[in-house]
């Protein structure tokens, strides 16, 4: 009987403390769209990515061209010439893959540029979110765009416009 009362008491205390917490959410993508530096950085990163992708595509197209030429000439080549051409193709393909990895791979140049350009903006947003939470005496703020599943959210709990205002921008006017 004592165990049952203890469990009931514990469940009651846990449920009361859960209701005492204050929650809100923000839409980080919406917030970032209001920051001109972010949209500018995204455009620069997209342009850089497209330029590098064209370079990667050109390198792989060259490998494909070399391979087709090799296939067409293969019957006319000696064993030594065949091996040399195969090695050239393999080396060219390896170089193209390495170039692709250095530009787009894990911690590649695109990733480094993204960190350099986007991270300071994200840090400012995080500080603004924290300030809004402290001013509104909130216990938790969720990001609507993260992996947290939010089945329902009242608009009165959306603090995105408060964060945009805190950053010094006007809500409702998207950056271009």
N, CA, C and O of each residue as an XYZ file, in Angstrom:
704
protein
N       0.816     -1.185      0.000
C       0.000      0.000      0.000
C       0.871      1.264      0.000
O       0.557      2.247     -0.672
N       1.982      1.221      0.774
C       2.883      2.365      0.818
C       3.488      2.632     -0.560
O       3.629      3.781     -0.979
N       3.844      1.543     -1.260
C       4.406      1.693     -2.609
C       3.404      2.362     -3.536
O       3.760      3.249     -4.312
N       2.160      1.938     -3.453
C       1.115      2.499     -4.308
C       0.945      3.989     -4.040
O       0.839      4.773     -4.983
N       0.918      4.395     -2.778
C       0.794      5.806     -2.436
C       2.015      6.604     -2.899
O       1.889      7.730     -3.381
N       3.186      6.007     -2.747
C       4.415      6.664     -3.185
C       4.389      6.897     -4.698
O       4.727      7.982     -5.170
N       3.986      5.875     -5.448
C       3.915      5.993     -6.912
C       2.879      7.053     -7.304
O       3.143      7.880     -8.177
N       1.723      7.034     -6.675
C       0.687      8.033     -6.964
C       1.193      9.443     -6.661
O       0.969     10.364     -7.446
N       1.870      9.614     -5.531
C       2.421     10.907     -5.159
C       3.454     11.368     -6.193
O       3.440     12.527     -6.606
N       4.336     10.478     -6.606
C       5.372     10.802     -7.580
C       4.748     11.220     -8.918
O       5.177     12.205     -9.518
N       3.742     10.479     -9.386
C       3.065     10.806    -10.643
C       2.387     12.167    -10.529
O       2.435     12.958    -11.472
N       1.757     12.453     -9.394
C       1.094     13.732     -9.188
C       2.098     14.883     -9.232
O       1.849     15.893     -9.890
N       3.209     14.742     -8.552
C       4.242     15.788     -8.525
C       4.821     15.997     -9.929
O       5.024     17.132    -10.359
N       5.081     14.910    -10.626
C       5.637     15.009    -11.977
C       4.665     15.713    -12.917
O       5.085     16.536    -13.730
N       3.392     15.407    -12.821
C       2.413     16.037    -13.716
C       2.230     17.511    -13.381
O       2.058     18.328    -14.286
N       2.263     17.863    -12.116
C       2.131     19.266    -11.716
C       3.337     20.060    -12.210
O       3.183     21.171    -12.717
N       4.529     19.501    -12.068
C       5.722     20.232    -12.514
C       5.759     20.347    -14.029
O       6.279     21.332    -14.552
N       5.228     19.375    -14.742
C       5.193     19.442    -16.205
C       4.280     20.567    -16.672
O       4.590     21.250    -17.647
N       3.151     20.766    -15.981
C       2.243     21.827    -16.374
C       2.780     23.207    -16.014
O       2.344     24.208    -16.582
N       3.710     23.269    -15.087
C       4.246     24.551    -14.659
C       5.264     25.112    -15.647
O       5.602     26.293    -15.574
N       5.751     24.303    -16.552
C       6.738     24.765    -17.511
C       6.068     25.550    -18.624
O       4.925     25.283    -18.993
N       6.790     26.514    -19.149
C       6.254     27.353    -20.219
C       7.033     27.085    -21.493
O       8.264     27.102    -21.509
N       6.286     26.836    -22.560
C       6.872     26.482    -23.844
C       6.487     27.503    -24.908
O       5.482     28.205    -24.792
N       7.315     27.564    -25.945
C       7.019     28.363    -27.133
C       7.803     27.737    -28.287
O       8.587     26.810    -28.089
N       7.585     28.244    -29.458
C       8.345     27.750    -30.598
C       8.699     28.905    -31.522
O       8.078     29.966    -31.475
N       9.686     28.691    -32.347
C      10.069     29.637    -33.390
C      10.198     28.867    -34.699
O      10.369     27.648    -34.705
N      10.113     29.582    -35.781
C      10.320     29.025    -37.109
C      11.644     29.597    -37.614
O      11.687     30.714    -38.130
N      12.707     28.840    -37.465
C      14.045     29.359    -37.787
C      14.179     29.738    -39.255
O      14.859     30.713    -39.575
N      13.554     28.998    -40.146
C      13.646     29.328    -41.571
C      12.974     30.672    -41.846
O      13.496     31.486    -42.608
N      11.834     30.897    -41.236
C      11.115     32.168    -41.356
C      11.980     33.314    -40.828
O      12.054     34.379    -41.442
N      12.620     33.092    -39.706
C      13.481     34.118    -39.112
C      14.649     34.431    -40.043
O      14.942     35.595    -40.314
N      15.313     33.386    -40.529
C      16.479     33.587    -41.382
C      16.117     34.293    -42.691
O      16.937     35.028    -43.241
N      14.911     34.080    -43.189
C      14.481     34.746    -44.419
C      14.327     36.257    -44.229
O      14.284     37.001    -45.209
N      14.245     36.708    -43.001
C      14.124     38.133    -42.713
C      15.489     38.818    -42.542
O      15.554     40.031    -42.343
N      16.546     38.062    -42.618
C      17.884     38.614    -42.390
C      18.593     38.748    -43.740
O      18.932     37.742    -44.363
N      18.818     39.987    -44.195
C      19.434     40.198    -45.514
C      20.812     39.533    -45.657
O      21.149     39.023    -46.726
N      21.600     39.539    -44.587
C      22.930     38.915    -44.663
C      22.807     37.420    -44.946
O      23.641     36.851    -45.651
N      21.782     36.786    -44.406
C      21.595     35.355    -44.620
C      21.234     35.065    -46.068
O      21.816     34.175    -46.688
N      20.281     35.807    -46.608
C      19.884     35.558    -47.999
C      21.033     35.866    -48.947
O      21.212     35.173    -49.949
N      21.805     36.887    -48.645
C      22.977     37.209    -49.462
C      24.016     36.085    -49.388
O      24.579     35.682    -50.407
N      24.260     35.592    -48.190
C      25.230     34.499    -48.011
C      24.757     33.243    -48.747
O      25.556     32.547    -49.373
N      23.450     32.958    -48.668
C      22.908     31.786    -49.362
C      23.105     31.913    -50.870
O      23.465     30.940    -51.533
N      22.874     33.100    -51.412
C      23.065     33.326    -52.852
C      24.527     33.131    -53.235
O      24.823     32.522    -54.263
N      25.436     33.640    -52.421
C      26.868     33.472    -52.695
C      27.258     32.000    -52.649
O      28.002     31.523    -53.506
N      26.757     31.284    -51.652
C      27.065     29.857    -51.534
C      26.488     29.064    -52.702
O      27.130     28.144    -53.209
N      25.276     29.418    -53.131
C      24.661     28.738    -54.272
C      25.473     28.976    -55.549
O      25.690     28.049    -56.329
N      25.923     30.219    -55.762
C      26.730     30.535    -56.942
C      28.049     29.773    -56.909
O      28.479     29.222    -57.922
N      28.681     29.744    -55.756
C      29.942     29.018    -55.601
C      29.740     27.529    -55.867
O      30.547     26.896    -56.547
N      28.670     26.984    -55.331
C      28.352     25.577    -55.525
C      28.114     25.264    -57.001
O      28.596     24.250    -57.506
N      27.383     26.119    -57.683
C      27.126     25.905    -59.107
C      28.415     25.961    -59.930
O      28.610     25.162    -60.846
N      29.274     26.895    -59.603
C      30.556     27.006    -60.316
C      31.383     25.746    -60.128
O      31.903     25.188    -61.094
N      31.504     25.302    -58.896
C      32.279     24.095    -58.621
C      31.640     22.860    -59.252
O      32.343     21.969    -59.729
N      30.301     22.807    -59.253
C      29.627     21.664    -59.857
C      29.891     21.609    -61.357
O      30.047     20.524    -61.918
N      29.943     22.760    -62.007
C      30.275     22.799    -63.440
C      31.683     22.253    -63.663
O      31.922     21.511    -64.616
N      32.612     22.621    -62.781
C      33.991     22.110    -62.883
C      34.015     20.591    -62.714
O      34.694     19.888    -63.461
N      33.278     20.099    -61.741
C      33.214     18.649    -61.495
C      32.626     17.942    -62.706
O      33.160     16.931    -63.164
N      31.518     18.481    -63.227
C      30.874     17.872    -64.395
C      31.812     17.845    -65.598
O      31.859     16.859    -66.334
N      32.558     18.934    -65.793
C      33.497     19.003    -66.916
C      34.604     17.956    -66.761
O      35.013     17.333    -67.741
N      35.079     17.769    -65.554
C      36.136     16.769    -65.322
C      35.632     15.351    -65.590
O      36.333     14.545    -66.201
N      34.424     15.052    -65.135
C      33.873     13.719    -65.388
C      33.515     13.530    -66.864
O      33.603     12.415    -67.379
N      33.114     14.598    -67.546
C      32.843     14.523    -68.983
C      34.132     14.219    -69.744
O      34.118     13.467    -70.718
N      35.238     14.801    -69.301
C      36.544     14.523    -69.919
C      36.930     13.057    -69.725
O      37.453     12.427    -70.643
N      36.675     12.518    -68.542
C      36.955     11.101    -68.283
C      36.104     10.236    -69.211
O      36.598      9.274    -69.798
N      34.835     10.578    -69.339
C      33.933      9.817    -70.214
C      34.404      9.879    -71.669
O      34.366      8.876    -72.381
N      34.841     11.048    -72.099
C      35.350     11.224    -73.468
C      36.595     10.366    -73.691
O      36.735      9.711    -74.724
N      37.495     10.378    -72.707
C      38.713      9.558    -72.810
C      38.363      8.071    -72.877
O      38.976      7.322    -73.637
N      37.382      7.648    -72.088
C      36.994      6.240    -72.054
C      36.369      5.816    -73.384
O      36.666      4.732    -73.886
N      35.514      6.655    -73.953
C      34.894      6.325    -75.247
C      35.943      6.243    -76.352
O      35.878      5.364    -77.212
N      36.902      7.153    -76.328
C      37.986      7.116    -77.321
C      38.817      5.847    -77.146
O      39.230      5.221    -78.123
N      39.052      5.483    -75.912
C      39.804      4.260    -75.621
C      39.054      3.038    -76.146
O      39.660      2.153    -76.750
N      37.742      2.983    -75.922
C      36.943      1.852    -76.396
C      36.989      1.748    -77.919
O      37.067      0.653    -78.476
N      36.940      2.902    -78.583
C      36.970      2.903    -80.043
C      38.331      2.444    -80.577
O      38.392      1.783    -81.614
N      39.412      2.784    -79.889
C      40.767      2.464    -80.351
C      41.308      1.156    -79.780
O      42.372      0.700    -80.199
N      40.614      0.557    -78.854
C      41.125     -0.576    -78.077
C      41.661     -1.710    -78.950
O      42.729     -2.246    -78.654
N      40.973     -2.081    -79.989
C      41.416     -3.208    -80.823
C      42.694     -2.893    -81.584
O      43.415     -3.810    -81.977
N      42.987     -1.626    -81.798
C      44.178     -1.238    -82.553
C      45.411     -1.043    -81.668
O      46.518     -0.879    -82.181
N      45.230     -1.060    -80.344
C      46.327     -0.752    -79.411
C      47.076     -2.007    -78.989
O      46.508     -3.095    -78.897
N      48.363     -1.823    -78.736
C      49.148     -2.907    -78.167
C      48.817     -3.002    -76.680
O      48.188     -2.106    -76.118
N      49.241     -4.089    -76.052
C      48.979     -4.265    -74.619
C      49.566     -3.122    -73.797
O      48.940     -2.638    -72.853
N      50.767     -2.699    -74.161
C      51.429     -1.613    -73.418
C      50.663     -0.303    -73.584
O      50.456      0.426    -72.614
N      50.246     -0.005    -74.809
C      49.483      1.224    -75.064
C      48.123      1.175    -74.361
O      47.655      2.188    -73.842
N      47.502      0.018    -74.345
C      46.209     -0.151    -73.688
C      46.335      0.120    -72.186
O      45.528      0.849    -71.609
N      47.350     -0.471    -71.566
C      47.547     -0.276    -70.117
C      47.829      1.194    -69.793
O      47.343      1.727    -68.796
N      48.622      1.836    -70.652
C      48.942      3.244    -70.421
C      47.678      4.105    -70.497
O      47.475      4.975    -69.651
N      46.832      3.872    -71.496
C      45.589      4.636    -71.655
C      44.622      4.341    -70.506
O      43.951      5.245    -70.009
N      44.552      3.072    -70.084
C      43.694      2.713    -68.950
C      44.150      3.441    -67.690
O      43.337      3.969    -66.932
N      45.456      3.458    -67.483
C      46.008      4.167    -66.310
C      45.721      5.667    -66.375
O      45.439      6.290    -65.351
N      45.791      6.244    -67.566
C      45.493      7.669    -67.730
C      44.030      7.952    -67.368
O      43.718      8.933    -66.693
N      43.153      7.072    -67.831
C      41.722      7.242    -67.546
C      41.452      7.100    -66.053
O      40.732      7.904    -65.462
N      42.037      6.070    -65.451
C      41.847      5.841    -64.017
C      42.389      7.019    -63.212
O      41.755      7.452    -62.250
N      43.544      7.537    -63.591
C      44.150      8.664    -62.885
C      43.288      9.925    -63.033
O      43.088     10.670    -62.074
N      42.791     10.146    -64.237
C      41.940     11.316    -64.484
C      40.644     11.218    -63.662
O      40.183     12.217    -63.109
N      40.064     10.021    -63.583
C      38.853      9.818    -62.804
C      39.118     10.007    -61.307
O      38.309     10.596    -60.590
N      40.263      9.495    -60.852
C      40.630      9.662    -59.446
C      40.794     11.142    -59.109
O      40.358     11.594    -58.050
N      41.425     11.897    -60.015
C      41.619     13.334    -59.799
C      40.268     14.064    -59.763
O      40.073     14.977    -58.960
N      39.346     13.659    -60.631
C      38.019     14.289    -60.653
C      37.277     14.006    -59.344
O      36.644     14.899    -58.780
N      37.356     12.771    -58.866
C      36.704     12.422    -57.602
C      37.332     13.172    -56.431
O      36.627     13.608    -55.522
N      38.629     13.319    -56.452
C      39.327     14.043    -55.386
C      38.920     15.520    -55.387
O      38.688     16.111    -54.333
N      38.837     16.103    -56.583
C      38.395     17.492    -56.704
C      36.985     17.647    -56.137
O      36.708     18.582    -55.386
N      36.102     16.722    -56.503
C      34.725     16.745    -56.013
C      34.691     16.627    -54.488
O      33.927     17.329    -53.825
N      35.513     15.747    -53.941
C      35.556     15.551    -52.491
C      36.067     16.809    -51.783
O      35.531     17.188    -50.742
N      37.094     17.458    -52.335
C      37.641     18.650    -51.675
C      36.664     19.820    -51.708
O      36.674     20.668    -50.815
N      35.827     19.865    -52.729
C      34.862     20.956    -52.828
C      33.573     20.659    -52.060
O      33.075     21.520    -51.334
N      33.027     19.445    -52.214
C      31.704     19.139    -51.680
C      31.706     18.116    -50.553
O      30.670     17.909    -49.920
N      32.813     17.483    -50.288
C      32.855     16.418    -49.289
C      32.708     16.918    -47.871
O      32.596     18.118    -47.619
N      32.711     15.963    -46.943
C      32.625     16.285    -45.523
C      33.746     17.242    -45.160
O      34.921     16.939    -45.369
N      33.387     18.387    -44.621
C      34.316     19.457    -44.266
C      35.118     19.948    -45.464
O      36.258     20.387    -45.313
N      34.525     19.876    -46.655
C      35.134     20.404    -47.869
C      35.039     21.916    -47.898
O      34.610     22.540    -46.928
N      35.442     22.504    -49.021
C      35.477     23.965    -49.128
C      34.082     24.586    -49.020
O      33.928     25.652    -48.422
N      33.067     23.933    -49.591
C      31.706     24.478    -49.490
C      31.247     24.480    -48.038
O      30.642     25.449    -47.578
N      31.531     23.408    -47.319
C      31.187     23.325    -45.899
C      31.916     24.419    -45.113
O      31.317     25.070    -44.258
N      33.190     24.619    -45.396
C      33.974     25.650    -44.702
C      33.418     27.047    -44.972
O      33.323     27.873    -44.065
N      33.052     27.301    -46.229
C      32.473     28.598    -46.582
C      31.125     28.794    -45.877
O      30.821     29.889    -45.405
N      30.332     27.737    -45.812
C      29.034     27.809    -45.145
C      29.230     28.157    -43.662
O      28.521     29.006    -43.122
N      30.180     27.508    -43.019
C      30.465     27.795    -41.603
C      30.897     29.258    -41.455
O      30.430     29.965    -40.562
N      31.778     29.693    -42.328
C      32.318     31.053    -42.250
C      31.228     32.108    -42.440
O      31.244     33.143    -41.773
N      30.281     31.851    -43.347
C      29.283     32.860    -43.682
C      27.992     32.743    -42.868
O      27.396     33.762    -42.518
N      27.556     31.538    -42.567
C      26.242     31.323    -41.947
C      26.313     31.235    -40.426
O      25.398     31.695    -39.742
N      27.369     30.659    -39.892
C      27.469     30.428    -38.443
C      27.313     31.715    -37.628
O      26.588     31.700    -36.634
N      27.961     32.834    -38.002
C      27.773     34.058    -37.204
C      26.312     34.527    -37.171
O      25.843     35.051    -36.161
N      25.608     34.335    -38.280
C      24.195     34.725    -38.334
C      23.379     33.812    -37.417
O      22.523     34.280    -36.667
N      23.648     32.509    -37.484
C      22.936     31.561    -36.622
C      23.218     31.835    -35.154
O      22.332     31.681    -34.313
N      24.445     32.242    -34.836
C      24.786     32.580    -33.445
C      23.984     33.795    -32.966
O      23.506     33.816    -31.832
N      23.839     34.814    -33.839
C      23.031     35.985    -33.485
C      21.580     35.591    -33.233
O      20.954     36.068    -32.286
N      21.049     34.715    -34.090
C      19.667     34.256    -33.916
C      19.525     33.496    -32.597
O      18.554     33.692    -31.867
N      20.486     32.633    -32.297
C      20.430     31.861    -31.052
C      20.434     32.787    -29.832
O      19.699     32.550    -28.873
N      21.256     33.835    -29.865
C      21.288     34.793    -28.751
C      19.962     35.537    -28.634
O      19.480     35.786    -27.529
N      19.369     35.893    -29.783
C      18.074     36.581    -29.761
C      16.982     35.663    -29.225
O      16.117     36.109    -28.471
N      17.011     34.398    -29.600
C      16.036     33.424    -29.095
C      16.176     33.310    -27.579
O      15.180     33.286    -26.856
N      17.406     33.240    -27.110
C      17.642     33.138    -25.674
C      17.112     34.383    -24.946
O      16.494     34.273    -23.888
N      17.356     35.557    -25.518
C      16.888     36.791    -24.888
C      15.357     36.843    -24.850
O      14.773     37.262    -23.850
N      14.708     36.415    -25.945
C      13.243     36.390    -25.978
C      12.727     35.414    -24.918
O      11.765     35.711    -24.210
N      13.365     34.261    -24.815
C      12.944     33.261    -23.828
C      13.086     33.803    -22.405
O      12.203     33.606    -21.570
N      14.184     34.476    -22.139
C      14.396     35.018    -20.803
C      13.405     36.137    -20.497
O      12.871     36.208    -19.390
N      13.158     37.014    -21.478
C      12.208     38.116    -21.272
C      10.786     37.613    -21.051
O      10.044     38.181    -20.249
N      10.406     36.561    -21.752
C       9.050     36.010    -21.626
C       8.974     34.940    -20.535
O       7.920     34.341    -20.316
N      10.082     34.708    -19.863
C      10.180     33.704    -18.797
C       9.704     32.334    -19.290
O       8.883     31.673    -18.654
N      10.239     31.936    -20.432
C       9.904     30.640    -21.019
C      10.924     29.598    -20.573
O      12.100     29.908    -20.386
N      10.470     28.377    -20.406
C      11.369     27.301    -20.023
C      12.009     26.645    -21.242
O      13.166     26.225    -21.198
N      11.246     26.562    -22.327
C      11.766     25.909    -23.533
C      11.215     26.590    -24.771
O      10.073     27.050    -24.794
N      12.053     26.645    -25.807
C      11.605     27.098    -27.121
C      12.021     26.025    -28.119
O      13.188     25.640    -28.192
N      11.057     25.557    -28.876
C      11.320     24.563    -29.907
C      11.467     25.251    -31.257
O      10.941     26.343    -31.475
N      12.187     24.599    -32.153
C      12.288     25.072    -33.523
C      11.304     24.273    -34.364
O      11.391     23.047    -34.434
N      10.396     24.948    -34.983
C       9.368     24.305    -35.796
C       9.986     23.523    -36.961
O       9.389     22.557    -37.436
N      11.163     23.923    -37.422
C      11.790     23.291    -38.582
C      12.791     22.199    -38.227
O      13.447     21.661    -39.119
N      12.923     21.866    -36.975
C      13.882     20.820    -36.611
C      13.202     19.464    -36.646
O      12.053     19.350    -37.073
N      13.894     18.457    -36.208
C      13.363     17.101    -36.218
C      12.357     16.831    -35.107
O      11.791     15.740    -35.041
N      12.128     17.799    -34.241
C      11.129     17.647    -33.196
C       9.757     17.672    -33.870
O       9.451     18.591    -34.629
N       8.963     16.694    -33.599
C       7.642     16.630    -34.211
C       6.682     17.474    -33.386
O       6.514     17.267    -32.185
N       6.067     18.418    -34.056
C       5.113     19.286    -33.396
C       3.760     19.053    -34.068
O       3.539     19.497    -35.195
N       2.878     18.374    -33.393
C       1.584     18.045    -33.976
C       0.619     19.219    -33.947
O      -0.260     19.322    -34.802
N       0.772     20.078    -32.997
C      -0.072     21.263    -32.895
C       0.717     22.365    -32.213
O       1.481     22.115    -31.280
N       0.526     23.566    -32.681
C       1.158     24.710    -32.037
C       0.229     25.907    -32.157
O      -0.156     26.303    -33.257
N      -0.117     26.466    -31.035
C      -0.939     27.665    -31.014
C      -0.100     28.838    -31.493
O       1.069     28.961    -31.127
N      -0.690     29.695    -32.305
C       0.049     30.847    -32.820
C       0.496     31.792    -31.712
O       1.471     32.524    -31.882
N      -0.199     31.786    -30.591
C       0.225     32.666    -29.487
C       1.566     32.233    -28.900
O       2.231     33.016    -28.223
N       1.964     30.985    -29.159
C       3.251     30.493    -28.667
C       4.395     30.743    -29.645
O       5.557     30.518    -29.306
N       4.078     31.208    -30.859
C       5.101     31.450    -31.879
C       5.849     32.741    -31.548
O       5.267     33.825    -31.569
N       7.105     32.621    -31.250
C       7.928     33.772    -30.871
C       8.869     34.203    -31.996
O       9.805     34.966    -31.759
N       8.629     33.722    -33.216
C       9.500     34.042    -34.356
C       9.574     35.548    -34.606
O      10.665     36.085    -34.796
N       8.432     36.238    -34.610
C       8.437     37.686    -34.846
C       9.156     38.436    -33.730
O       9.790     39.459    -33.989
N       9.069     37.952    -32.504
C       9.797     38.569    -31.396
C      11.305     38.470    -31.622
O      12.048     39.409    -31.337
N      11.749     37.313    -32.141
C      13.173     37.124    -32.426
C      13.607     38.051    -33.561
O      14.669     38.668    -33.484
N      12.794     38.151    -34.612
C      13.118     39.034    -35.740
C      13.231     40.474    -35.260
O      14.161     41.184    -35.643
N      12.288     40.913    -34.420
C      12.321     42.260    -33.861
C      13.564     42.447    -32.998
O      14.207     43.495    -33.054
N      13.902     41.443    -32.207
C      15.075     41.499    -31.326
C      16.359     41.648    -32.141
O      17.316     42.281    -31.695
N      16.370     41.064    -33.334
C      17.530     41.176    -34.219
C      17.589     42.525    -34.941
O      18.585     42.843    -35.590
N      16.527     43.309    -34.825
C      16.508     44.634    -35.427
C      15.862     44.672    -36.795
O      16.070     45.633    -37.536
N      15.090     43.668    -37.156
C      14.419     43.624    -38.451
C      12.924     43.713    -38.250
O      12.420     43.537    -37.141
N      12.212     43.990    -39.344
C      10.760     44.122    -39.289
C      10.108     42.830    -39.749
O      10.339     42.392    -40.876
N       9.297     42.210    -38.898
C       8.599     40.983    -39.295
C       7.671     41.238    -40.488
O       7.066     42.303    -40.610
N       7.578     40.241    -41.354
C       6.690     40.351    -42.499
C       7.333     40.932    -43.742
O       6.729     40.923    -44.814
N       8.558     41.440    -43.614
C       9.273     41.967    -44.792
C      10.478     41.075    -45.025
O      11.516     41.220    -44.378
N      10.320     40.154    -45.958
C      11.401     39.202    -46.234
C      12.567     39.891    -46.914
O      12.383     40.777    -47.749
N      13.765     39.474    -46.546
C      14.992     40.007    -47.149
C      15.116     39.494    -48.573
O      14.641     38.406    -48.895
N      15.745     40.271    -49.404
C      15.928     39.877    -50.813
C      17.372     39.777    -51.179
O      17.699     39.458    -52.322
